[in-house]
């Protein structure tokens, strides 16, 4: 195994695999569009990050800005009760907006990369929705940029300072929380313990020295009625001005007092260690390719990715270009090797069937809020990772993504499938349901039962299904009639598309097929 460029034929199979791994569910048309490009152009198309309209006020608790306007740079009410109600309204708005972004994804990797970095820098909701929004947008807009700069930006972000107590870290009262996670989770990794207080890549001395280096920061403006944003302040009297010495893992480097710039000097020293690139590229590999790091991958694939990251001064884009254009990424054996997370499960159902919520602002956000709660019930509370390490399914060996599935969560998956496909899910007076007619009409040959099943399987299943499964799905679509009967039935609908006598049976048969697909073991893998 190595990262030699992919030289095989660029077919719908490879295009679908690329899109399934880099998006929250591609459509049939998107697979077609990518197939009609060269592989290099397709990858370049995906490796972009656009702008987004910020979240909007929609809940009665928001009393500062008008409904339908954004609150991200606004004040909070001075009254404590109103202040709390406003915060609750903004959290709901932010949560609904995040889910909406996944449903209205562009044909690029930005939402998946945002998911990756949110798991990597596992900070939960802050006590100020504006600060949370700013932090999450930092992760999204920087997701394909320079990792070293992103670590620096995250280090001083108000939401992260609050989450890991960096705002209480001073020369008088050192707090090691962020200093520890900066090394263990965000940059170089802990590795095995090799002696008391000494791990593969750093020591407890480095944690203590790091806390001193990172001292002196405060956060002001949290839910303020006078400041429109949370702000990070550096106060020199709170900063440890001594010269700090790092361990032999960092060449016994010294970090002298540099005031507000000292943190950046320290991070530069950390990034001089090649293990940082190895640690980050291992996470990228587990997220996009396979959680199982074999000896071959560890020897031949990860080092190449790491060297690319180092050679490009820790810009992430060249690493992803190399990975997504490699022979290794398209290895058939690696397809279907990762279990979908709850969000990938739900939004694959919605996005690949072209189901976008578009009722009105309040209804839309409330529907998305319920999708958020559904994902939380399946183990993925999106803005509240299980810990600062992220969700266990991305790091806990040896189970990894298998942790998404248990007797409780699989029932939720099946219930959501049946709700979206067959019965509809009633929420606040609106019923959320996949409309299978436009979905069907946009497939390659809607009148051909075998082609319909081929297209649906291509969208939702990573590897070709066996002949028996394919035949069962065709029979479910045709109600066990010969396939020409489906052609007749579909053409009757086309000739009279508003007549329930003809449209309802077509809609229902596709609903049953999707419901079956979403409950197959093969669907849970992508």
RODO-2510 file (C-alpha; in nm, 4 decimals, decimal comma):
residues 526
     n   res          X          Y          Z
     1     x     0,0000     0,0000     0,0000
     2     x     0,1113     0,3526    -0,0797
     3     x    -0,0335     0,6763    -0,2075
     4     x     0,0472     0,6259    -0,5733
     5     x    -0,2016     0,8181    -0,7895
     6     x    -0,5205     0,6439    -0,8914
     7     x    -0,4893     0,5179    -1,2489
     8     x    -0,7951     0,2979    -1,2841
     9     x    -1,1069     0,3885    -1,4799
    10     x    -1,2999     0,6812    -1,3291
    11     x    -1,6514     0,5376    -1,3101
    12     x    -1,9712     0,6081    -1,1179
    13     x    -1,8518     0,3613    -0,8552
    14     x    -1,5415     0,5656    -0,7693
    15     x    -1,7311     0,8943    -0,7922
    16     x    -2,0044     0,7695    -0,5584
    17     x    -1,7450     0,6485    -0,3070
    18     x    -1,5701     0,9850    -0,3085
    19     x    -1,8959     1,1733    -0,2542
    20     x    -2,0249     0,9409     0,0165
    21     x    -1,7052     0,9953     0,2163
    22     x    -1,6820     1,3710     0,1652
    23     x    -2,0489     1,4765     0,1861
    24     x    -2,3569     1,4070     0,3957
    25     x    -2,5229     1,2045     0,1215
    26     x    -2,4836     1,2829    -0,2525
    27     x    -2,7660     1,2917    -0,5049
    28     x    -2,7862     1,0886    -0,8245
    29     x    -2,7229     1,4051    -1,0258
    30     x    -2,4146     1,4910    -0,8208
    31     x    -2,2676     1,1471    -0,8826
    32     x    -2,3330     1,1961    -1,2537
    33     x    -2,1710     1,5402    -1,2503
    34     x    -1,8586     1,4151    -1,0726
    35     x    -1,8345     1,1127    -1,3026
    36     x    -1,8319     1,3438    -1,6042
    37     x    -1,5280     1,5289    -1,4661
    38     x    -1,1744     1,4027    -1,4451
    39     x    -1,0857     1,2672    -1,1035
    40     x    -0,8534     1,5609    -1,0381
    41     x    -1,1200     1,8154    -1,1289
    42     x    -1,3730     1,6296    -0,9159
    43     x    -1,1464     1,6372    -0,6113
    44     x    -1,0660     2,0049    -0,6653
    45     x    -1,4375     2,0803    -0,6899
    46     x    -1,4945     1,9136    -0,3536
    47     x    -1,2002     2,0779    -0,1776
    48     x    -1,3610     2,4193    -0,1370
    49     x    -1,5247     2,6092     0,1483
    50     x    -1,7888     2,8703     0,0765
    51     x    -1,9681     3,1298     0,2859
    52     x    -2,2911     3,0778     0,4765
    53     x    -2,5743     3,3044     0,5841
    54     x    -2,5591     3,3228     0,9667
    55     x    -2,8333     3,1800     1,1925
    56     x    -3,1532     3,3813     1,2246
    57     x    -3,3806     3,4711     1,5137
    58     x    -3,7065     3,2763     1,5133
    59     x    -3,8010     3,2069     1,8760
    60     x    -4,0053     3,4365     2,1011
    61     x    -3,7245     3,4378     2,3564
    62     x    -3,5214     3,6541     2,1182
    63     x    -3,6174     4,0118     2,2073
    64     x    -3,3102     4,2041     2,0888
    65     x    -3,3227     4,1529     1,7118
    66     x    -3,6256     4,1151     1,4881
    67     x    -3,7435     3,7712     1,3849
    68     x    -3,5679     3,6682     1,0655
    69     x    -3,2591     3,8773     1,1450
    70     x    -2,9272     3,7422     1,2674
    71     x    -2,8232     3,7775     1,6301
    72     x    -2,4570     3,6798     1,5975
    73     x    -2,3251     4,0337     1,6532
    74     x    -2,5962     4,1673     1,8813
    75     x    -2,6291     4,2503     2,2502
    76     x    -2,8114     4,0548     2,5208
    77     x    -3,0911     4,1970     2,7355
    78     x    -2,9767     4,3458     3,0654
    79     x    -3,2625     4,1847     3,2574
    80     x    -3,1355     3,8457     3,3914
    81     x    -3,4544     3,6551     3,3059
    82     x    -3,4742     3,8023     2,9563
    83     x    -3,1024     3,7406     2,9139
    84     x    -3,1462     3,3693     2,9862
    85     x    -3,4504     3,3374     2,7596
    86     x    -3,2565     3,5121     2,4835
    87     x    -2,9652     3,2722     2,5220
    88     x    -3,1981     2,9723     2,5038
    89     x    -3,3576     3,1118     2,1877
    90     x    -3,0172     3,1679     2,0270
    91     x    -2,8979     2,8182     2,1137
    92     x    -3,2077     2,6762     1,9434
    93     x    -3,1477     2,8975     1,6419
    94     x    -2,7811     2,7973     1,6215
    95     x    -2,8641     2,4284     1,6530
    96     x    -3,1314     2,4399     1,3838
    97     x    -2,8995     2,6368     1,1575
    98     x    -2,6218     2,3792     1,1900
    99     x    -2,8582     2,1008     1,0862
   100     x    -2,9938     2,3137     0,8007
   101     x    -2,6402     2,3591     0,6682
   102     x    -2,5971     1,9826     0,6460
   103     x    -2,9269     1,9490     0,4615
   104     x    -2,8471     2,2322     0,2199
   105     x    -2,4857     2,1298     0,1701
   106     x    -2,2993     2,2473    -0,1367
   107     x    -2,1184     1,9930    -0,3495
   108     x    -1,8017     2,0263    -0,1443
   109     x    -1,6289     1,8854     0,1608
   110     x    -1,6865     2,1827     0,3920
   111     x    -1,9571     2,0270     0,6102
   112     x    -1,7647     1,7016     0,6515
   113     x    -1,4414     1,8861     0,7334
   114     x    -1,6308     2,0976     0,9844
   115     x    -1,7535     1,7732     1,1422
   116     x    -1,3944     1,6439     1,1506
   117     x    -1,2539     1,9513     1,3242
   118     x    -1,5458     1,9808     1,5650
   119     x    -1,4662     1,6251     1,6744
   120     x    -1,0922     1,7017     1,6901
   121     x    -1,1317     2,0193     1,8969
   122     x    -1,4116     1,8805     2,1119
   123     x    -1,5435     2,1966     2,2772
   124     x    -1,9084     2,1985     2,3807
   125     x    -2,1584     2,4864     2,3885
   126     x    -2,0221     2,7919     2,5648
   127     x    -2,2470     3,0058     2,7838
   128     x    -2,2816     3,2593     2,5017
   129     x    -2,4339     3,1482     2,1701
   130     x    -2,2451     3,4237     1,9879
   131     x    -1,9143     3,2822     2,1126
   132     x    -2,0187     2,9303     2,0135
   133     x    -2,1147     3,0491     1,6652
   134     x    -1,7824     3,2318     1,6205
   135     x    -1,5886     2,9248     1,7339
   136     x    -1,7767     2,6879     1,5039
   137     x    -1,7381     2,9227     1,2080
   138     x    -1,3649     2,9392     1,2809
   139     x    -1,3496     2,5607     1,2455
   140     x    -1,5548     2,5593     0,9253
   141     x    -1,3897     2,8477     0,7427
   142     x    -1,0393     2,7297     0,8408
   143     x    -1,1089     2,3631     0,7735
   144     x    -0,8940     2,3419     0,4591
   145     x    -0,6340     2,5961     0,5668
   146     x    -0,3220     2,5923     0,7799
   147     x    -0,3471     2,3590     1,0781
   148     x    -0,0776     2,5384     1,2767
   149     x    -0,2646     2,8669     1,2447
   150     x    -0,5929     2,6959     1,3298
   151     x    -0,4415     2,5612     1,6532
   152     x    -0,3227     2,9115     1,7380
   153     x    -0,6648     3,0579     1,6665
   154     x    -0,8463     2,7897     1,8654
   155     x    -0,6084     2,8433     2,1588
   156     x    -0,7222     3,2041     2,2046
   157     x    -1,0837     3,1588     2,1007
   158     x    -1,3217     3,2709     2,3796
   159     x    -1,5310     2,9528     2,3554
   160     x    -1,2244     2,7288     2,3966
   161     x    -1,0805     2,9448     2,6749
   162     x    -1,4091     2,9060     2,8625
   163     x    -1,4437     2,5354     2,7875
   164     x    -1,0988     2,4307     2,9123
   165     x    -1,0599     2,6977     3,1795
   166     x    -0,7917     2,8914     2,9962
   167     x    -0,9575     3,2081     3,1214
   168     x    -0,8709     3,1085     3,4813
   169     x    -0,5080     3,0181     3,4080
   170     x    -0,2800     3,2756     3,5734
   171     x     0,0656     3,2990     3,7279
   172     x    -0,0977     3,2927     4,0707
   173     x    -0,3296     2,9997     3,9923
   174     x    -0,1989     2,7818     3,7059
   175     x    -0,4586     2,5698     3,5268
   176     x    -0,3232     2,2858     3,3133
   177     x    -0,6449     2,1808     3,1379
   178     x    -0,5814     2,3380     2,7988
   179     x    -0,2048     2,2850     2,8133
   180     x    -0,2656     1,9126     2,8548
   181     x    -0,5242     1,8799     2,5767
   182     x    -0,3150     2,0937     2,3422
   183     x    -0,0515     1,8194     2,3531
   184     x    -0,2577     1,5066     2,4088
   185     x    -0,5495     1,5695     2,1741
   186     x    -0,4916     1,8689     1,9502
   187     x    -0,1332     1,8369     1,8224
   188     x     0,1193     1,5663     1,9063
   189     x    -0,0716     1,2924     2,0872
   190     x     0,0135     1,1219     2,4125
   191     x     0,1401     0,7829     2,3055
   192     x     0,2355     0,5145     2,5553
   193     x     0,3637     0,5879     2,9038
   194     x     0,7344     0,5096     2,9135
   195     x     0,8115     0,6288     3,2676
   196     x     0,6442     0,8144     3,5520
   197     x     0,5108     1,1366     3,4019
   198     x     0,6760     1,0595     3,0678
   199     x     0,4844     0,9582     2,7578
   200     x     0,5936     0,8839     2,4045
   201     x     0,5711     1,2440     2,2894
   202     x     0,5774     1,4734     2,5957
   203     x     0,6137     1,4778     2,9727
   204     x     0,4255     1,6284     3,2631
   205     x     0,6963     1,8974     3,2653
   206     x     0,5722     2,0049     2,9226
   207     x     0,2151     2,0249     3,0505
   208     x     0,3215     2,2396     3,3456
   209     x     0,5433     2,4603     3,1305
   210     x     0,2674     2,4926     2,8739
   211     x     0,0243     2,6139     3,1396
   212     x     0,2715     2,8862     3,2358
   213     x     0,3188     2,9849     2,8721
   214     x    -0,0580     3,0042     2,8167
   215     x    -0,1347     3,2079     3,1284
   216     x    -0,2750     3,5584     3,1340
   217     x    -0,5898     3,5423     2,9209
   218     x    -0,9387     3,6502     3,0181
   219     x    -1,2725     3,6485     2,8386
   220     x    -1,5038     3,9445     2,8598
   221     x    -1,8440     4,0211     2,7104
   222     x    -2,0174     3,6893     2,7799
   223     x    -2,3907     3,7539     2,7276
   224     x    -2,3181     4,1217     2,7666
   225     x    -2,5782     4,3971     2,7267
   226     x    -2,3010     4,6405     2,6249
   227     x    -2,0574     4,4320     2,4143
   228     x    -2,1697     4,2744     2,0886
   229     x    -1,9229     3,9840     2,1066
   230     x    -1,7195     3,7811     2,3517
   231     x    -1,3584     3,8978     2,3482
   232     x    -1,0223     3,7533     2,4555
   233     x    -0,7977     3,9837     2,6587
   234     x    -0,4328     3,9377     2,7537
   235     x    -0,3314     4,0862     3,0887
   236     x     0,0429     4,0850     3,1490
   237     x     0,0139     4,0900     3,5337
   238     x    -0,1622     3,7522     3,5098
   239     x     0,1038     3,6034     3,2819
   240     x     0,3969     3,3950     3,4036
   241     x     0,6988     3,5894     3,2786
   242     x     0,9599     3,3314     3,3741
   243     x     1,1628     3,1408     3,1152
   244     x     1,0004     2,7990     3,0614
   245     x     1,1971     2,4854     2,9812
   246     x     1,0485     2,1979     2,7841
   247     x     1,1467     1,8314     2,8058
   248     x     1,3865     1,6286     2,5946
   249     x     1,0930     1,5451     2,3633
   250     x     1,1219     1,9054     2,2447
   251     x     1,4994     1,9227     2,2568
   252     x     1,4920     2,0869     2,6015
   253     x     1,3850     2,4065     2,4251
   254     x     1,3346     2,7187     2,6321
   255     x     1,0477     2,9612     2,5870
   256     x     1,1270     3,3073     2,7130
   257     x     0,8726     3,5675     2,8074
   258     x     0,7077     3,7168     2,4999
   259     x     0,3839     3,8429     2,6490
   260     x     0,0806     3,8000     2,4253
   261     x     0,2933     3,6348     2,1529
   262     x     0,4431     3,3647     2,3735
   263     x     0,1659     3,1124     2,3087
   264     x     0,2373     3,1273     1,9332
   265     x     0,6097     3,0735     1,9880
   266     x     0,5284     2,7643     2,1939
   267     x     0,2941     2,6235     1,9308
   268     x     0,5630     2,6762     1,6677
   269     x     0,7984     2,4605     1,8783
   270     x     0,5341     2,1878     1,9081
   271     x     0,4838     2,1853     1,5314
   272     x     0,8558     2,1361     1,4761
   273     x     0,8062     1,7783     1,5944
   274     x     0,7268     1,5382     1,3038
   275     x     0,4937     1,3400     1,5295
   276     x     0,2378     1,6231     1,5045
   277     x     0,1897     1,5525     1,1339
   278     x     0,1698     1,1787     1,1982
   279     x    -0,0914     1,2283     1,4688
   280     x    -0,3083     1,4576     1,2560
   281     x    -0,2842     1,2444     0,9424
   282     x    -0,3788     0,9333     1,1389
   283     x    -0,6977     1,1100     1,2489
   284     x    -0,7722     1,2175     0,8927
   285     x    -0,7183     0,8627     0,7691
   286     x    -0,9525     0,7157     1,0307
   287     x    -1,2209     0,9714     0,9484
   288     x    -1,2118     0,9496     0,5683
   289     x    -1,0715     0,6057     0,4861
   290     x    -1,0802     0,3392     0,7564
   291     x    -1,0489     0,3281     1,1332
   292     x    -0,8313     0,0156     1,1110
   293     x    -0,4686     0,1261     1,0833
   294     x    -0,2928    -0,1831     0,9520
   295     x     0,0828    -0,2292     0,9600
   296     x     0,0954    -0,1510     0,5886
   297     x    -0,0992     0,1720     0,6353
   298     x     0,1124     0,2718     0,9334
   299     x     0,4317     0,2050     0,7393
   300     x     0,3473     0,3298     0,3912
   301     x     0,0397     0,5546     0,3902
   302     x     0,0446     0,7650     0,7062
   303     x     0,4134     0,8660     0,6701
   304     x     0,3518     0,9867     0,3133
   305     x     0,0552     1,1958     0,4220
   306     x     0,2531     1,3312     0,7163
   307     x     0,5458     1,4276     0,4943
   308     x     0,3077     1,6088     0,2593
   309     x     0,1660     1,7998     0,5553
   310     x     0,5144     1,8981     0,6765
   311     x     0,6368     1,9883     0,3276
   312     x     0,3420     2,2238     0,2880
   313     x     0,3983     2,3952     0,6242
   314     x     0,0913     2,2235     0,7691
   315     x    -0,1561     2,3317     0,5023
   316     x    -0,4240     2,0636     0,5044
   317     x    -0,5432     2,0982     0,1436
   318     x    -0,2471     1,9225    -0,0265
   319     x    -0,2848     1,6276     0,2113
   320     x    -0,6479     1,5771     0,1164
   321     x    -0,5675     1,6193    -0,2528
   322     x    -0,3064     1,3458    -0,2247
   323     x    -0,5376     1,1170    -0,0312
   324     x    -0,8448     1,1577    -0,2520
   325     x    -0,6496     1,1065    -0,5744
   326     x    -0,4662     0,7974    -0,4515
   327     x    -0,5077     0,4379    -0,5583
   328     x    -0,5400     0,3477    -0,1924
   329     x    -0,8455     0,5641    -0,1262
   330     x    -1,0445     0,3859    -0,3987
   331     x    -0,9464     0,0359    -0,2894
   332     x    -1,2671    -0,1672    -0,3077
   333     x    -1,1736    -0,3467     0,0130
   334     x    -1,1980    -0,0173     0,2041
   335     x    -1,5434     0,0743     0,0801
   336     x    -1,8168     0,0095     0,3324
   337     x    -1,5581    -0,0126     0,6112
   338     x    -1,6978     0,2666     0,8306
   339     x    -2,0328     0,2662     1,0098
   340     x    -2,2308     0,5827     0,9471
   341     x    -2,2601     0,8202     1,2398
   342     x    -2,6150     0,9265     1,3358
   343     x    -2,5867     1,2512     1,1386
   344     x    -2,4486     1,0714     0,8339
   345     x    -2,7357     0,8251     0,8654
   346     x    -3,0171     1,0807     0,8826
   347     x    -2,8798     1,3272     0,6310
   348     x    -2,7953     1,0555     0,3835
   349     x    -3,1648     0,9620     0,3919
   350     x    -3,2670     1,3242     0,3395
   351     x    -2,9978     1,4577     0,1094
   352     x    -2,9667     1,1666    -0,1313
   353     x    -3,3455     1,1688    -0,1811
   354     x    -3,3303     1,5467    -0,2415
   355     x    -3,5450     1,6131     0,0649
   356     x    -3,4839     1,9692     0,1835
   357     x    -3,6951     2,1299     0,4534
   358     x    -3,8490     2,4532     0,3264
   359     x    -4,1702     2,5554     0,5032
   360     x    -4,1119     2,8777     0,6942
   361     x    -3,8332     2,9979     0,9223
   362     x    -3,9814     2,8869     1,2551
   363     x    -4,1059     2,5533     1,1224
   364     x    -3,7777     2,4830     0,9441
   365     x    -3,5634     2,5519     1,2498
   366     x    -3,7924     2,3498     1,4761
   367     x    -3,7811     2,0568     1,2354
   368     x    -3,4035     2,0716     1,2247
   369     x    -3,3954     2,0991     1,6030
   370     x    -3,5843     1,7706     1,6206
   371     x    -3,3360     1,6108     1,3807
   372     x    -3,0619     1,7287     1,6151
   373     x    -3,2381     1,5637     1,9105
   374     x    -3,2838     1,2445     1,7085
   375     x    -2,9109     1,2299     1,6378
   376     x    -2,8428     1,2909     2,0077
   377     x    -3,0681     0,9970     2,0945
   378     x    -2,8527     0,7857     1,8636
   379     x    -2,5326     0,8928     2,0401
   380     x    -2,4235     1,2108     1,8613
   381     x    -2,5117     1,5309     2,0462
   382     x    -2,3465     1,7521     1,7868
   383     x    -2,2476     2,0592     1,9887
   384     x    -2,1771     1,8574     2,3011
   385     x    -1,9129     1,5935     2,2205
   386     x    -1,8870     1,3112     2,4710
   387     x    -1,5618     1,4649     2,5952
   388     x    -1,2911     1,7047     2,4850
   389     x    -1,1528     1,4061     2,2908
   390     x    -1,4653     1,4074     2,0739
   391     x    -1,6974     1,1140     2,0231
   392     x    -1,5695     0,7723     2,1259
   393     x    -1,6547     0,6191     1,7893
   394     x    -1,3696     0,8198     1,6356
   395     x    -1,0953     0,7253     1,8815
   396     x    -1,1852     0,4354     2,1111
   397     x    -0,9994     0,1215     2,0067
   398     x    -1,0785    -0,1430     1,8973
   399     x    -1,4497    -0,0739     1,8376
   400     x    -1,4332     0,2712     1,6759
   401     x    -1,7380     0,3326     1,4523
   402     x    -1,9039     0,0108     1,5693
   403     x    -1,9898     0,2085     1,8831
   404     x    -2,2601     0,3899     1,6860
   405     x    -2,4650     0,0691     1,6763
   406     x    -2,6298    -0,1008     1,9714
   407     x    -2,9724    -0,2460     2,0502
   408     x    -3,1091     0,0989     2,1351
   409     x    -2,9588     0,3104     1,8596
   410     x    -3,0391     0,0609     1,5817
   411     x    -3,4056     0,0831     1,6795
   412     x    -3,3875     0,4623     1,6494
   413     x    -3,2314     0,4248     1,3041
   414     x    -3,5071     0,1901     1,1902
   415     x    -3,7830     0,4065     1,3383
   416     x    -3,6505     0,7159     1,1635
   417     x    -3,6275     0,5245     0,8353
   418     x    -3,9881     0,4099     0,8565
   419     x    -4,1013     0,7531     0,9702
   420     x    -3,9299     0,9361     0,6840
   421     x    -4,0178     0,6816     0,4179
   422     x    -4,3642     0,5498     0,5022
   423     x    -4,5616     0,7214     0,7777
   424     x    -4,4052     1,0649     0,8042
   425     x    -4,2781     1,2235     1,1240
   426     x    -4,5236     1,4787     1,2689
   427     x    -4,3470     1,7793     1,4227
   428     x    -4,5265     2,0943     1,5349
   429     x    -4,8140     2,0487     1,2921
   430     x    -4,5962     1,9577     0,9944
   431     x    -4,5199     1,6076     0,8710
   432     x    -4,1615     1,5462     0,7612
   433     x    -4,1522     1,2811     0,4917
   434     x    -3,9452     1,1927     0,1875
   435     x    -4,1303     1,2713    -0,1357
   436     x    -4,0275     0,9765    -0,3468
   437     x    -4,1814     1,1000    -0,6731
   438     x    -3,9279     1,3762    -0,7563
   439     x    -3,6534     1,1491    -0,6259
   440     x    -3,7649     0,8718    -0,8626
   441     x    -3,8051     1,1058    -1,1567
   442     x    -3,4433     1,2208    -1,1243
   443     x    -3,2985     0,8704    -1,1479
   444     x    -3,1498     0,7462    -1,4751
   445     x    -3,4411     0,5373    -1,6087
   446     x    -3,7383     0,5640    -1,3682
   447     x    -3,9514     0,3336    -1,5803
   448     x    -3,7012     0,0463    -1,5586
   449     x    -3,7316    -0,1448    -1,2299
   450     x    -3,3806    -0,2894    -1,2449
   451     x    -3,2288     0,0511    -1,3240
   452     x    -3,4195     0,2112    -1,0365
   453     x    -3,2816    -0,0426    -0,7899
   454     x    -2,9312    -0,0053    -0,9351
   455     x    -2,9445     0,3727    -0,8883
   456     x    -3,0821     0,3517    -0,5353
   457     x    -2,8193     0,0979    -0,4308
   458     x    -2,5464     0,3129    -0,5850
   459     x    -2,6577     0,6048    -0,3692
   460     x    -2,6873     0,4254    -0,0388
   461     x    -2,4737     0,1103    -0,0444
   462     x    -2,0970     0,1143    -0,0748
   463     x    -2,0512    -0,2173    -0,2559
   464     x    -2,2680    -0,3931    -0,5166
   465     x    -2,5448    -0,5947    -0,3545
   466     x    -2,5676    -0,9654    -0,4250
   467     x    -2,8116    -1,0996    -0,6828
   468     x    -3,0590    -1,2216    -0,4212
   469     x    -3,0796    -0,8844    -0,2468
   470     x    -3,1137    -0,7066    -0,5800
   471     x    -3,3958    -0,9390    -0,6856
   472     x    -3,5740    -0,8937    -0,3516
   473     x    -3,5605    -0,5155    -0,3923
   474     x    -3,6899    -0,5355    -0,7490
   475     x    -3,9770    -0,7558    -0,6332
   476     x    -4,0552    -0,5102    -0,3555
   477     x    -4,0672    -0,2280    -0,6109
   478     x    -4,2907    -0,4211    -0,8518
   479     x    -4,5032    -0,5862    -0,5811
   480     x    -4,3772    -0,9248    -0,7053
   481     x    -4,5080    -0,8613    -1,0561
   482     x    -4,2987    -0,8901    -1,3731
   483     x    -4,0766    -0,5889    -1,4264
   484     x    -4,2730    -0,4750    -1,7334
   485     x    -4,5666    -0,4117    -1,4998
   486     x    -4,3570    -0,1441    -1,3237
   487     x    -4,2909     0,0173    -1,6624
   488     x    -4,6627     0,0245    -1,7355
   489     x    -4,7421     0,1579    -1,3896
   490     x    -4,4826     0,4339    -1,4119
   491     x    -4,5973     0,5368    -1,7620
   492     x    -4,9568     0,5557    -1,6399
   493     x    -4,8417     0,7969    -1,3735
   494     x    -4,6498     1,0038    -1,6321
   495     x    -4,9598     1,0327    -1,8473
   496     x    -5,1701     1,1560    -1,5539
   497     x    -4,9260     1,2801    -1,2851
   498     x    -5,1871     1,4493    -1,0631
   499     x    -5,4213     1,1528    -1,0428
   500     x    -5,3840     0,9787    -0,7020
   501     x    -5,4948     0,6520    -0,8599
   502     x    -5,1703     0,6420    -1,0563
   503     x    -4,9268     0,8472    -0,8505
   504     x    -4,9916     0,6988    -0,5052
   505     x    -4,8993     0,3374    -0,5918
   506     x    -4,5723     0,4521    -0,7539
   507     x    -4,4881     0,6695    -0,4551
   508     x    -4,5689     0,3902    -0,2109
   509     x    -4,3578     0,1235    -0,3818
   510     x    -4,0498     0,3487    -0,3772
   511     x    -4,1196     0,4322    -0,0123
   512     x    -4,1131     0,0624     0,0712
   513     x    -3,7862     0,0122    -0,1175
   514     x    -3,6161     0,3002     0,0633
   515     x    -3,7438     0,1792     0,3986
   516     x    -3,5966    -0,1646     0,3260
   517     x    -3,2685    -0,0169     0,2024
   518     x    -3,2259     0,1972     0,5158
   519     x    -3,2618    -0,1110     0,7342
   520     x    -3,0107    -0,3259     0,5491
   521     x    -2,6795    -0,3925     0,7250
   522     x    -2,5062    -0,2689     0,4099
   523     x    -2,6680     0,0746     0,4444
   524     x    -2,5227     0,1275     0,7903
   525     x    -2,1747     0,1098     0,6329
   526     x    -2,0396     0,3569     0,3827
***
